[in-house]
Amino acid sequence: MTCADFRIECSAGIIKFLGYQLQAGGLKYTSLVEFEPFTDNLLLGGTLIVLSILIMELNIRKMIFFKKTF
């Protein structure tokens, strides 16, 4: 494993961790058991989940197609 590979793996791990934390934070304030009307918490949770997925996709595509090292 080269130094560049190690940096890519670390950055991918950090991105995955942050995405998971954003999803967990969004789910903390939303409930699947009870029906909620459209509230700010529901909007925040959904937005965080969608943004975390988009951020991970963009970073993965940047690493694959542009092959930049960190």
C-alpha positions in Angstrom: 0.0 0.0 0.0 1.5 3.3 -1.1 1.1 6.6 0.8 -1.4 7.8 -1.8 -3.5 4.7 -1.4 -3.5 5.2 2.4 -4.6 8.8 2.0 -7.5 7.8 -0.3 -8.6 5.1 2.1 -8.5 7.5 5.1 -10.4 10.2 3.2 -13.0 7.6 2.1 -13.4 6.4 5.7 -13.8 9.9 7.0 -16.4 10.7 4.3 -18.3 7.5 5.2 -18.2 8.3 8.9 -19.5 11.9 8.4 -22.2 10.6 6.1 -23.3 8.1 8.7 -23.3 10.7 11.4 -25.4 13.1 9.3 -27.9 10.3 8.6 -28.0 9.3 12.3 -28.5 12.9 13.3 -31.3 13.3 10.8 -33.0 10.1 12.0 -32.7 11.2 15.6 -35.2 14.0 15.0 -37.6 12.0 12.8 -39.9 9.1 13.8 -41.0 6.3 11.6 -43.4 4.9 14.3 -45.7 7.9 14.5 -47.2 9.9 11.7 -45.7 13.4 11.7 -47.0 16.2 9.7 -44.5 18.0 7.5 -42.3 19.7 10.0 -38.9 21.3 10.2 -37.4 18.2 11.8 -38.6 16.0 8.9 -37.3 18.4 6.4 -33.9 18.6 8.2 -33.6 14.8 8.4 -34.4 14.3 4.7 -32.2 17.1 3.6 -29.2 15.7 5.6 -29.6 12.2 4.2 -29.8 13.5 0.6 -26.9 15.8 1.0 -24.7 13.2 2.6 -25.4 10.8 -0.3 -24.6 13.5 -2.8 -21.4 14.6 -1.1 -20.2 11.0 -1.0 -21.0 10.5 -4.7 -19.2 13.6 -5.8 -16.1 12.8 -3.8 -16.0 9.2 -5.1 -16.4 10.4 -8.7 -13.7 13.0 -8.2 -11.3 10.4 -6.9 -12.1 7.9 -9.6 -12.3 10.1 -12.7 -9.8 12.8 -11.9 -7.4 10.6 -9.9 -6.2 13.4 -7.8 -4.1 12.6 -4.8 -4.5 14.3 -1.5 
